Amino acid sequence: MERRAVKFWYDPEGDFMEVIFDEKAGYFRETDDERVMEKVDADGNFLGFSVMNVSSLKGKPFEVALA
């Protein structure tokens, strides 16, 4: 089984977190939850996701479908 690195980035000032599974060119698109954006490449392959207003999630688990 191949192991891959996952990159996490959190900006406390912007209250924003990004998780990237694959370092490729891509773009963010909306999901069903306005706090979450998914990053995909030109072919629609899932590369990662971002979460806005992370501090508002404290003690409140949520679920969102990603590509």
PQR file with spaces between the fields and no chain letter, atoms N, CA, C, O and H, PARSE charges and radii, in Angstrom:
ATOM       1  N    MET     1       0.839   -1.176    0.000 -0.4000 1.5000
ATOM       2  CA   MET     1       0.000    0.000    0.000 -0.0000 2.0000
ATOM       3  C    MET     1       0.886    1.243    0.000  0.5500 1.7000
ATOM       4  O    MET     1       1.771    1.392    0.842 -0.5500 1.4000
ATOM       5  N    GLU     2       0.631    2.128   -0.957 -0.4000 1.5000
ATOM       6  CA   GLU     2       1.408    3.357   -1.056 -0.0000 2.0000
ATOM       7  C    GLU     2       0.917    4.374   -0.029  0.5500 1.7000
ATOM       8  O    GLU     2      -0.284    4.609    0.104 -0.5500 1.4000
ATOM       9  H    GLU     2      -0.088    2.006   -1.641  0.4000 1.0000
ATOM      10  N    ARG     3       1.847    4.965    0.683 -0.4000 1.5000
ATOM      11  CA   ARG     3       1.496    6.004    1.661 -0.0000 2.0000
ATOM      12  C    ARG     3       1.665    7.362    1.000  0.5500 1.7000
ATOM      13  O    ARG     3       2.632    7.598    0.275 -0.5500 1.4000
ATOM      14  H    ARG     3       2.822    4.774    0.575  0.4000 1.0000
ATOM      15  N    ARG     4       0.711    8.254    1.261 -0.4000 1.5000
ATOM      16  CA   ARG     4       0.760    9.592    0.692 -0.0000 2.0000
ATOM      17  C    ARG     4       0.682   10.619    1.803  0.5500 1.7000
ATOM      18  O    ARG     4       0.041   10.410    2.833 -0.5500 1.4000
ATOM      19  H    ARG     4      -0.074    8.062    1.850  0.4000 1.0000
ATOM      20  N    ALA     5       1.347   11.725    1.566 -0.4000 1.5000
ATOM      21  CA   ALA     5       1.314   12.821    2.533 -0.0000 2.0000
ATOM      22  C    ALA     5       0.025   13.620    2.355  0.5500 1.7000
ATOM      23  O    ALA     5      -0.485   13.766    1.244 -0.5500 1.4000
ATOM      24  H    ALA     5       1.867   11.895    0.730  0.4000 1.0000
ATOM      25  N    VAL     6      -0.480   14.122    3.448 -0.4000 1.5000
ATOM      26  CA   VAL     6      -1.638   15.006    3.448 -0.0000 2.0000
ATOM      27  C    VAL     6      -1.175   16.312    4.074  0.5500 1.7000
ATOM      28  O    VAL     6      -0.560   16.314    5.140 -0.5500 1.4000
ATOM      29  H    VAL     6      -0.066   14.003    4.351  0.4000 1.0000
ATOM      30  N    LYS     7      -1.473   17.423    3.407 -0.4000 1.5000
ATOM      31  CA   LYS     7      -1.062   18.726    3.921 -0.0000 2.0000
ATOM      32  C    LYS     7      -2.250   19.428    4.562  0.5500 1.7000
ATOM      33  O    LYS     7      -3.325   19.533    3.973 -0.5500 1.4000
ATOM      34  H    LYS     7      -1.972   17.422    2.541  0.4000 1.0000
ATOM      35  N    PHE     8      -2.029   19.909    5.789 -0.4000 1.5000
ATOM      36  CA   PHE     8      -3.038   20.660    6.539 -0.0000 2.0000
ATOM      37  C    PHE     8      -2.524   22.080    6.712  0.5500 1.7000
ATOM      38  O    PHE     8      -1.341   22.287    6.983 -0.5500 1.4000
ATOM      39  H    PHE     8      -1.155   19.823    6.268  0.4000 1.0000
ATOM      40  N    TRP     9      -3.391   23.040    6.560 -0.4000 1.5000
ATOM      41  CA   TRP     9      -3.013   24.425    6.779 -0.0000 2.0000
ATOM      42  C    TRP     9      -4.166   25.109    7.486  0.5500 1.7000
ATOM      43  O    TRP     9      -5.314   25.024    7.048 -0.5500 1.4000
ATOM      44  H    TRP     9      -4.352   22.871    6.340  0.4000 1.0000
ATOM      45  N    TYR    10      -3.857   25.787    8.581 -0.4000 1.5000
ATOM      46  CA   TYR    10      -4.889   26.502    9.339 -0.0000 2.0000
ATOM      47  C    TYR    10      -4.462   27.943    9.520  0.5500 1.7000
ATOM      48  O    TYR    10      -3.336   28.225    9.930 -0.5500 1.4000
ATOM      49  H    TYR    10      -2.925   25.856    8.936  0.4000 1.0000
ATOM      50  N    ASP    11      -5.374   28.855    9.208 -0.4000 1.5000
ATOM      51  CA   ASP    11      -5.146   30.280    9.374 -0.0000 2.0000
ATOM      52  C    ASP    11      -6.060   30.758   10.492  0.5500 1.7000
ATOM      53  O    ASP    11      -7.245   30.989   10.253 -0.5500 1.4000
ATOM      54  H    ASP    11      -6.289   28.626    8.875  0.4000 1.0000
ATOM      55  N    PRO    12      -5.536   30.914   11.719 -0.5600 1.5000
ATOM      56  CA   PRO    12      -6.395   31.310   12.838  0.2800 2.0000
ATOM      57  C    PRO    12      -6.988   32.704   12.665  0.5500 1.7000
ATOM      58  O    PRO    12      -8.094   32.971   13.135 -0.5500 1.4000
ATOM      59  N    GLU    13      -6.268   33.585   12.001 -0.4000 1.5000
ATOM      60  CA   GLU    13      -6.781   34.941   11.801 -0.0000 2.0000
ATOM      61  C    GLU    13      -7.990   34.937   10.859  0.5500 1.7000
ATOM      62  O    GLU    13      -8.961   35.660   11.081 -0.5500 1.4000
ATOM      63  H    GLU    13      -5.370   33.368   11.619  0.4000 1.0000
ATOM      64  N    GLY    14      -7.920   34.121    9.813 -0.4000 1.5000
ATOM      65  CA   GLY    14      -9.027   34.018    8.861 -0.0000 2.0000
ATOM      66  C    GLY    14     -10.034   32.952    9.243  0.5500 1.7000
ATOM      67  O    GLY    14     -11.082   32.827    8.609 -0.5500 1.4000
ATOM      68  H    GLY    14      -7.131   33.534    9.632  0.4000 1.0000
ATOM      69  N    ASP    15      -9.713   32.160   10.309 -0.4000 1.5000
ATOM      70  CA   ASP    15     -10.573   31.070   10.780 -0.0000 2.0000
ATOM      71  C    ASP    15     -10.887   30.109    9.637  0.5500 1.7000
ATOM      72  O    ASP    15     -12.044   29.785    9.369 -0.5500 1.4000
ATOM      73  H    ASP    15      -8.861   32.262   10.824  0.4000 1.0000
ATOM      74  N    PHE    16      -9.819   29.665    8.972 -0.4000 1.5000
ATOM      75  CA   PHE    16      -9.895   28.902    7.731 -0.0000 2.0000
ATOM      76  C    PHE    16      -8.925   27.731    7.787  0.5500 1.7000
ATOM      77  O    PHE    16      -7.785   27.892    8.223 -0.5500 1.4000
ATOM      78  H    PHE    16      -8.880   29.928    9.190  0.4000 1.0000
ATOM      79  N    MET    17      -9.368   26.543    7.348 -0.4000 1.5000
ATOM      80  CA   MET    17      -8.502   25.370    7.290 -0.0000 2.0000
ATOM      81  C    MET    17      -8.563   24.771    5.893  0.5500 1.7000
ATOM      82  O    MET    17      -9.625   24.698    5.276 -0.5500 1.4000
ATOM      83  H    MET    17     -10.294   26.412    6.995  0.4000 1.0000
ATOM      84  N    GLU    18      -7.406   24.344    5.409 -0.4000 1.5000
ATOM      85  CA   GLU    18      -7.337   23.695    4.102 -0.0000 2.0000
ATOM      86  C    GLU    18      -6.616   22.366    4.268  0.5500 1.7000
ATOM      87  O    GLU    18      -5.606   22.282    4.967 -0.5500 1.4000
ATOM      88  H    GLU    18      -6.543   24.403    5.911  0.4000 1.0000
ATOM      89  N    VAL    19      -7.142   21.322    3.619 -0.4000 1.5000
ATOM      90  CA   VAL    19      -6.538   19.990    3.631 -0.0000 2.0000
ATOM      91  C    VAL    19      -6.334   19.588    2.171  0.5500 1.7000
ATOM      92  O    VAL    19      -7.289   19.544    1.395 -0.5500 1.4000
ATOM      93  H    VAL    19      -7.962   21.390    3.052  0.4000 1.0000
ATOM      94  N    ILE    20      -5.089   19.296    1.803 -0.4000 1.5000
ATOM      95  CA   ILE    20      -4.761   18.956    0.421 -0.0000 2.0000
ATOM      96  C    ILE    20      -4.180   17.538    0.374  0.5500 1.7000
ATOM      97  O    ILE    20      -3.227   17.216    1.085 -0.5500 1.4000
ATOM      98  H    ILE    20      -4.313   19.333    2.433  0.4000 1.0000
ATOM      99  N    PHE    21      -4.774   16.708   -0.475 -0.4000 1.5000
ATOM     100  CA   PHE    21      -4.336   15.327   -0.659 -0.0000 2.0000
ATOM     101  C    PHE    21      -3.403   15.178   -1.855  0.5500 1.7000
ATOM     102  O    PHE    21      -2.589   14.256   -1.897 -0.5500 1.4000
ATOM     103  H    PHE    21      -5.548   16.969   -1.052  0.4000 1.0000
ATOM     104  N    ASP    22      -3.516   16.071   -2.819 -0.4000 1.5000
ATOM     105  CA   ASP    22      -2.703   15.978   -4.028 -0.0000 2.0000
ATOM     106  C    ASP    22      -2.349   17.383   -4.504  0.5500 1.7000
ATOM     107  O    ASP    22      -3.238   18.198   -4.752 -0.5500 1.4000
ATOM     108  H    ASP    22      -4.177   16.820   -2.786  0.4000 1.0000
ATOM     109  N    GLU    23      -1.056   17.668   -4.632 -0.4000 1.5000
ATOM     110  CA   GLU    23      -0.565   18.992   -5.021 -0.0000 2.0000
ATOM     111  C    GLU    23      -0.608   19.150   -6.539  0.5500 1.7000
ATOM     112  O    GLU    23       0.425   19.077   -7.206 -0.5500 1.4000
ATOM     113  H    GLU    23      -0.334   17.005   -4.431  0.4000 1.0000
ATOM     114  N    LYS    24      -1.783   19.361   -7.071 -0.4000 1.5000
ATOM     115  CA   LYS    24      -1.958   19.595   -8.503 -0.0000 2.0000
ATOM     116  C    LYS    24      -2.703   20.907   -8.691  0.5500 1.7000
ATOM     117  O    LYS    24      -3.336   21.423   -7.770 -0.5500 1.4000
ATOM     118  H    LYS    24      -2.622   19.420   -6.530  0.4000 1.0000
ATOM     119  N    ALA    25      -2.611   21.433   -9.908 -0.4000 1.5000
ATOM     120  CA   ALA    25      -3.399   22.618  -10.232 -0.0000 2.0000
ATOM     121  C    ALA    25      -4.877   22.254  -10.173  0.5500 1.7000
ATOM     122  O    ALA    25      -5.280   21.174  -10.606 -0.5500 1.4000
ATOM     123  H    ALA    25      -2.096   21.014  -10.656  0.4000 1.0000
ATOM     124  N    GLY    26      -5.664   23.150   -9.642 -0.4000 1.5000
ATOM     125  CA   GLY    26      -7.088   22.888   -9.548 -0.0000 2.0000
ATOM     126  C    GLY    26      -7.828   24.133   -9.111  0.5500 1.7000
ATOM     127  O    GLY    26      -7.274   25.232   -9.091 -0.5500 1.4000
ATOM     128  H    GLY    26      -5.337   24.027   -9.290  0.4000 1.0000
ATOM     129  N    TYR    27      -9.067   23.948   -8.766 -0.4000 1.5000
ATOM     130  CA   TYR    27      -9.896   25.063   -8.328 -0.0000 2.0000
ATOM     131  C    TYR    27     -10.868   24.585   -7.259  0.5500 1.7000
ATOM     132  O    TYR    27     -11.155   23.393   -7.144 -0.5500 1.4000
ATOM     133  H    TYR    27      -9.517   23.055   -8.782  0.4000 1.0000
ATOM     134  N    PHE    28     -11.367   25.540   -6.479 -0.4000 1.5000
ATOM     135  CA   PHE    28     -12.337   25.223   -5.444 -0.0000 2.0000
ATOM     136  C    PHE    28     -13.743   25.414   -5.987  0.5500 1.7000
ATOM     137  O    PHE    28     -14.016   26.370   -6.712 -0.5500 1.4000
ATOM     138  H    PHE    28     -11.133   26.507   -6.572  0.4000 1.0000
ATOM     139  N    ARG    29     -14.630   24.496   -5.630 -0.4000 1.5000
ATOM     140  CA   ARG    29     -16.042   24.623   -5.999 -0.0000 2.0000
ATOM     141  C    ARG    29     -16.900   24.390   -4.769  0.5500 1.7000
ATOM     142  O    ARG    29     -16.473   23.754   -3.806 -0.5500 1.4000
ATOM     143  H    ARG    29     -14.407   23.719   -5.041  0.4000 1.0000
ATOM     144  N    GLU    30     -18.111   24.913   -4.817 -0.4000 1.5000
ATOM     145  CA   GLU    30     -19.022   24.846   -3.682 -0.0000 2.0000
ATOM     146  C    GLU    30     -19.490   23.418   -3.412  0.5500 1.7000
ATOM     147  O    GLU    30     -19.482   22.562   -4.297 -0.5500 1.4000
ATOM     148  H    GLU    30     -18.458   25.430   -5.599  0.4000 1.0000
ATOM     149  N    THR    31     -19.895   23.187   -2.170 -0.4000 1.5000
ATOM     150  CA   THR    31     -20.526   21.931   -1.774 -0.0000 2.0000
ATOM     151  C    THR    31     -21.914   22.277   -1.226  0.5500 1.7000
ATOM     152  O    THR    31     -22.349   23.426   -1.298 -0.5500 1.4000
ATOM     153  H    THR    31     -19.902   23.881   -1.451  0.4000 1.0000
ATOM     154  N    ASP    32     -22.596   21.276   -0.682 -0.4000 1.5000
ATOM     155  CA   ASP    32     -23.917   21.501   -0.097 -0.0000 2.0000
ATOM     156  C    ASP    32     -23.855   22.324    1.186  0.5500 1.7000
ATOM     157  O    ASP    32     -24.873   22.853    1.631 -0.5500 1.4000
ATOM     158  H    ASP    32     -22.242   20.343   -0.623  0.4000 1.0000
ATOM     159  N    ASP    33     -22.682   22.434    1.776 -0.4000 1.5000
ATOM     160  CA   ASP    33     -22.495   23.205    3.007 -0.0000 2.0000
ATOM     161  C    ASP    33     -21.684   24.451    2.665  0.5500 1.7000
ATOM     162  O    ASP    33     -20.560   24.339    2.176 -0.5500 1.4000
ATOM     163  H    ASP    33     -21.855   22.003    1.414  0.4000 1.0000
ATOM     164  N    GLU    34     -22.230   25.617    2.912 -0.4000 1.5000
ATOM     165  CA   GLU    34     -21.551   26.865    2.528 -0.0000 2.0000
ATOM     166  C    GLU    34     -20.210   27.065    3.212  0.5500 1.7000
ATOM     167  O    GLU    34     -19.422   27.900    2.768 -0.5500 1.4000
ATOM     168  H    GLU    34     -23.144   25.708    3.309  0.4000 1.0000
ATOM     169  N    ARG    35     -19.923   26.326    4.280 -0.4000 1.5000
ATOM     170  CA   ARG    35     -18.639   26.442    4.986 -0.0000 2.0000
ATOM     171  C    ARG    35     -17.535   25.638    4.315  0.5500 1.7000
ATOM     172  O    ARG    35     -16.356   25.863    4.589 -0.5500 1.4000
ATOM     173  H    ARG    35     -20.563   25.647    4.640  0.4000 1.0000
ATOM     174  N    VAL    36     -17.899   24.699    3.437 -0.4000 1.5000
ATOM     175  CA   VAL    36     -16.933   23.755    2.869 -0.0000 2.0000
ATOM     176  C    VAL    36     -16.854   23.912    1.351  0.5500 1.7000
ATOM     177  O    VAL    36     -17.872   23.956    0.659 -0.5500 1.4000
ATOM     178  H    VAL    36     -18.857   24.516    3.214  0.4000 1.0000
ATOM     179  N    MET    37     -15.619   23.995    0.854 -0.4000 1.5000
ATOM     180  CA   MET    37     -15.348   24.015   -0.585 -0.0000 2.0000
ATOM     181  C    MET    37     -14.456   22.821   -0.887  0.5500 1.7000
ATOM     182  O    MET    37     -13.569   22.495   -0.099 -0.5500 1.4000
ATOM     183  H    MET    37     -14.793   23.959    1.416  0.4000 1.0000
ATOM     184  N    GLU    38     -14.683   22.164   -2.024 -0.4000 1.5000
ATOM     185  CA   GLU    38     -13.814   21.057   -2.411 -0.0000 2.0000
ATOM     186  C    GLU    38     -12.906   21.508   -3.538  0.5500 1.7000
ATOM     187  O    GLU    38     -13.313   22.282   -4.405 -0.5500 1.4000
ATOM     188  H    GLU    38     -15.404   22.429   -2.665  0.4000 1.0000
ATOM     189  N    LYS    39     -11.666   21.018   -3.523 -0.4000 1.5000
ATOM     190  CA   LYS    39     -10.708   21.356   -4.573 -0.0000 2.0000
ATOM     191  C    LYS    39     -10.623   20.182   -5.536  0.5500 1.7000
ATOM     192  O    LYS    39     -10.409   19.041   -5.126 -0.5500 1.4000
ATOM     193  H    LYS    39     -11.335   20.390   -2.819  0.4000 1.0000
ATOM     194  N    VAL    40     -10.794   20.474   -6.816 -0.4000 1.5000
ATOM     195  CA   VAL    40     -10.733   19.448   -7.854 -0.0000 2.0000
ATOM     196  C    VAL    40      -9.832   19.930   -8.985  0.5500 1.7000
ATOM     197  O    VAL    40      -9.585   21.127   -9.126 -0.5500 1.4000
ATOM     198  H    VAL    40     -10.968   21.401   -7.148  0.4000 1.0000
ATOM     199  N    ASP    41      -9.343   18.988   -9.790 -0.4000 1.5000
ATOM     200  CA   ASP    41      -8.546   19.376  -10.949 -0.0000 2.0000
ATOM     201  C    ASP    41      -9.470   19.572  -12.152  0.5500 1.7000
ATOM     202  O    ASP    41     -10.690   19.480  -12.016 -0.5500 1.4000
ATOM     203  H    ASP    41      -9.544   18.015   -9.676  0.4000 1.0000
ATOM     204  N    ALA    42      -8.902   19.838  -13.318 -0.4000 1.5000
ATOM     205  CA   ALA    42      -9.689   20.116  -14.523 -0.0000 2.0000
ATOM     206  C    ALA    42     -10.571   18.940  -14.928  0.5500 1.7000
ATOM     207  O    ALA    42     -11.584   19.133  -15.601 -0.5500 1.4000
ATOM     208  H    ALA    42      -7.911   19.912  -13.429  0.4000 1.0000
ATOM     209  N    ASP    43     -10.195   17.711  -14.524 -0.4000 1.5000
ATOM     210  CA   ASP    43     -10.978   16.521  -14.849 -0.0000 2.0000
ATOM     211  C    ASP    43     -11.995   16.172  -13.764  0.5500 1.7000
ATOM     212  O    ASP    43     -12.728   15.191  -13.886 -0.5500 1.4000
ATOM     213  H    ASP    43      -9.372   17.555  -13.978  0.4000 1.0000
ATOM     214  N    GLY    44     -12.037   16.981  -12.700 -0.4000 1.5000
ATOM     215  CA   GLY    44     -12.983   16.725  -11.614 -0.0000 2.0000
ATOM     216  C    GLY    44     -12.468   15.791  -10.538  0.5500 1.7000
ATOM     217  O    GLY    44     -13.225   15.390   -9.654 -0.5500 1.4000
ATOM     218  H    GLY    44     -11.442   17.778  -12.601  0.4000 1.0000
ATOM     219  N    ASN    45     -11.178   15.433  -10.598 -0.4000 1.5000
ATOM     220  CA   ASN    45     -10.587   14.556   -9.583 -0.0000 2.0000
ATOM     221  C    ASN    45     -10.406   15.324   -8.284  0.5500 1.7000
ATOM     222  O    ASN    45      -9.933   16.460   -8.295 -0.5500 1.4000
ATOM     223  H    ASN    45     -10.564   15.759  -11.317  0.4000 1.0000
ATOM     224  N    PHE    46     -10.775   14.721   -7.179 -0.4000 1.5000
ATOM     225  CA   PHE    46     -10.729   15.332   -5.856 -0.0000 2.0000
ATOM     226  C    PHE    46      -9.285   15.529   -5.396  0.5500 1.7000
ATOM     227  O    PHE    46      -8.494   14.586   -5.389 -0.5500 1.4000
ATOM     228  H    PHE    46     -11.160   13.799   -7.170  0.4000 1.0000
ATOM     229  N    LEU    47      -8.948   16.769   -5.010 -0.4000 1.5000
ATOM     230  CA   LEU    47      -7.594   17.096   -4.556 -0.0000 2.0000
ATOM     231  C    LEU    47      -7.539   17.478   -3.085  0.5500 1.7000
ATOM     232  O    LEU    47      -6.498   17.322   -2.447 -0.5500 1.4000
ATOM     233  H    LEU    47      -9.591   17.535   -5.016  0.4000 1.0000
ATOM     234  N    GLY    48      -8.647   17.976   -2.536 -0.4000 1.5000
ATOM     235  CA   GLY    48      -8.661   18.419   -1.145 -0.0000 2.0000
ATOM     236  C    GLY    48      -9.923   19.197   -0.840  0.5500 1.7000
ATOM     237  O    GLY    48     -10.885   19.186   -1.609 -0.5500 1.4000
ATOM     238  H    GLY    48      -9.493   18.103   -3.055  0.4000 1.0000
ATOM     239  N    PHE    49      -9.902   19.882    0.314 -0.4000 1.5000
ATOM     240  CA   PHE    49     -11.062   20.674    0.702 -0.0000 2.0000
ATOM     241  C    PHE    49     -10.640   21.788    1.641  0.5500 1.7000
ATOM     242  O    PHE    49      -9.550   21.765    2.213 -0.5500 1.4000
ATOM     243  H    PHE    49      -9.121   19.890    0.939  0.4000 1.0000
ATOM     244  N    SER    50     -11.526   22.765    1.789 -0.4000 1.5000
ATOM     245  CA   SER    50     -11.296   23.848    2.740 -0.0000 2.0000
ATOM     246  C    SER    50     -12.544   24.038    3.582  0.5500 1.7000
ATOM     247  O    SER    50     -13.658   23.746    3.146 -0.5500 1.4000
ATOM     248  H    SER    50     -12.411   22.784    1.324  0.4000 1.0000
ATOM     249  N    VAL    51     -12.339   24.536    4.804 -0.4000 1.5000
ATOM     250  CA   VAL    51     -13.443   24.789    5.728 -0.0000 2.0000
ATOM     251  C    VAL    51     -13.310   26.207    6.249  0.5500 1.7000
ATOM     252  O    VAL    51     -12.267   26.586    6.782 -0.5500 1.4000
ATOM     253  H    VAL    51     -11.434   24.773    5.158  0.4000 1.0000
ATOM     254  N    MET    52     -14.356   26.983    6.097 -0.4000 1.5000
ATOM     255  CA   MET    52     -14.404   28.356    6.594 -0.0000 2.0000
ATOM     256  C    MET    52     -15.060   28.362    7.971  0.5500 1.7000
ATOM     257  O    MET    52     -15.816   27.449    8.305 -0.5500 1.4000
ATOM     258  H    MET    52     -15.204   26.676    5.664  0.4000 1.0000
ATOM     259  N    ASN    53     -14.777   29.382    8.766 -0.4000 1.5000
ATOM     260  CA   ASN    53     -15.372   29.531   10.103 -0.0000 2.0000
ATOM     261  C    ASN    53     -15.192   28.277   10.960  0.5500 1.7000
ATOM     262  O    ASN    53     -16.140   27.786   11.574 -0.5500 1.4000
ATOM     263  H    ASN    53     -14.163   30.124    8.496  0.4000 1.0000
ATOM     264  N    VAL    54     -13.972   27.776   10.989 -0.4000 1.5000
ATOM     265  CA   VAL    54     -13.660   26.547   11.720 -0.0000 2.0000
ATOM     266  C    VAL    54     -14.063   26.645   13.193  0.5500 1.7000
ATOM     267  O    VAL    54     -14.557   25.669   13.757 -0.5500 1.4000
ATOM     268  H    VAL    54     -13.202   28.174   10.490  0.4000 1.0000
ATOM     269  N    SER    55     -13.863   27.789   13.814 -0.4000 1.5000
ATOM     270  CA   SER    55     -14.176   27.914   15.241 -0.0000 2.0000
ATOM     271  C    SER    55     -15.665   27.726   15.525  0.5500 1.7000
ATOM     272  O    SER    55     -16.030   27.375   16.647 -0.5500 1.4000
ATOM     273  H    SER    55     -13.461   28.581   13.356  0.4000 1.0000
ATOM     274  N    SER    56     -16.527   27.948   14.543 -0.4000 1.5000
ATOM     275  CA   SER    56     -17.968   27.770   14.746 -0.0000 2.0000
ATOM     276  C    SER    56     -18.354   26.301   14.828  0.5500 1.7000
ATOM     277  O    SER    56     -19.481   25.978   15.203 -0.5500 1.4000
ATOM     278  H    SER    56     -16.230   28.232   13.631  0.4000 1.0000
ATOM     279  N    LEU    57     -17.430   25.407   14.482 -0.4000 1.5000
ATOM     280  CA   LEU    57     -17.721   23.975   14.475 -0.0000 2.0000
ATOM     281  C    LEU    57     -17.476   23.312   15.827  0.5500 1.7000
ATOM     282  O    LEU    57     -17.773   22.131   16.004 -0.5500 1.4000
ATOM     283  H    LEU    57     -16.515   25.669   14.178  0.4000 1.0000
ATOM     284  N    LYS    58     -16.944   24.059   16.765 -0.4000 1.5000
ATOM     285  CA   LYS    58     -16.599   23.509   18.073 -0.0000 2.0000
ATOM     286  C    LYS    58     -17.810   22.813   18.700  0.5500 1.7000
ATOM     287  O    LYS    58     -18.843   23.434   18.949 -0.5500 1.4000
ATOM     288  H    LYS    58     -16.703   25.018   16.621  0.4000 1.0000
ATOM     289  N    GLY    59     -17.656   21.501   18.948 -0.4000 1.5000
ATOM     290  CA   GLY    59     -18.706   20.725   19.596 -0.0000 2.0000
ATOM     291  C    GLY    59     -19.894   20.440   18.703  0.5500 1.7000
ATOM     292  O    GLY    59     -20.913   19.935   19.173 -0.5500 1.4000
ATOM     293  H    GLY    59     -16.817   20.996   18.745  0.4000 1.0000
ATOM     294  N    LYS    60     -19.781   20.759   17.407 -0.4000 1.5000
ATOM     295  CA   LYS    60     -20.885   20.557   16.486 -0.0000 2.0000
ATOM     296  C    LYS    60     -20.405   19.760   15.277  0.5500 1.7000
ATOM     297  O    LYS    60     -20.037   20.356   14.265 -0.5500 1.4000
ATOM     298  H    LYS    60     -18.953   21.169   17.025  0.4000 1.0000
ATOM     299  N    PRO    61     -20.398   18.444   15.351 -0.5600 1.5000
ATOM     300  CA   PRO    61     -19.963   17.665   14.182  0.2800 2.0000
ATOM     301  C    PRO    61     -20.920   17.897   13.017  0.5500 1.7000
ATOM     302  O    PRO    61     -22.114   18.122   13.212 -0.5500 1.4000
ATOM     303  N    PHE    62     -20.382   17.840   11.814 -0.4000 1.5000
ATOM     304  CA   PHE    62     -21.216   17.985   10.638 -0.0000 2.0000
ATOM     305  C    PHE    62     -20.726   17.047    9.549  0.5500 1.7000
ATOM     306  O    PHE    62     -19.620   16.512    9.631 -0.5500 1.4000
ATOM     307  H    PHE    62     -19.412   17.657   11.655  0.4000 1.0000
ATOM     308  N    GLU    63     -21.537   16.854    8.544 -0.4000 1.5000
ATOM     309  CA   GLU    63     -21.205   15.940    7.470 -0.0000 2.0000
ATOM     310  C    GLU    63     -21.496   16.635    6.155  0.5500 1.7000
ATOM     311  O    GLU    63     -22.492   17.346    6.021 -0.5500 1.4000
ATOM     312  H    GLU    63     -22.435   17.289    8.477  0.4000 1.0000
ATOM     313  N    VAL    64     -20.609   16.422    5.177 -0.4000 1.5000
ATOM     314  CA   VAL    64     -20.821   16.980    3.842 -0.0000 2.0000
ATOM     315  C    VAL    64     -20.258   15.984    2.823  0.5500 1.7000
ATOM     316  O    VAL    64     -19.196   15.401    3.043 -0.5500 1.4000
ATOM     317  H    VAL    64     -19.800   15.845    5.286  0.4000 1.0000
ATOM     318  N    ALA    65     -20.966   15.793    1.716 -0.4000 1.5000
ATOM     319  CA   ALA    65     -20.516   14.900    0.662 -0.0000 2.0000
ATOM     320  C    ALA    65     -19.490   15.622   -0.207  0.5500 1.7000
ATOM     321  O    ALA    65     -19.710   16.762   -0.616 -0.5500 1.4000
ATOM     322  H    ALA    65     -21.828   16.267    1.537  0.4000 1.0000
ATOM     323  N    LEU    66     -18.374   14.960   -0.485 -0.4000 1.5000
ATOM     324  CA   LEU    66     -17.317   15.515   -1.329 -0.0000 2.0000
ATOM     325  C    LEU    66     -17.146   14.627   -2.555  0.5500 1.7000
ATOM     326  O    LEU    66     -17.569   13.471   -2.565 -0.5500 1.4000
ATOM     327  H    LEU    66     -18.195   14.035   -0.152  0.4000 1.0000
ATOM     328  N    ALA    67     -16.518   15.186   -3.589 -0.4000 1.5000
ATOM     329  CA   ALA    67     -16.330   14.460   -4.872 -0.0000 2.0000
ATOM     330  C    ALA    67     -15.667   13.117   -4.669  0.5500 1.7000
ATOM     331  O    ALA    67     -15.439   12.388   -5.635 -0.5500 1.4000
ATOM     332  H    ALA    67     -16.175   16.125   -3.581  0.4000 1.0000
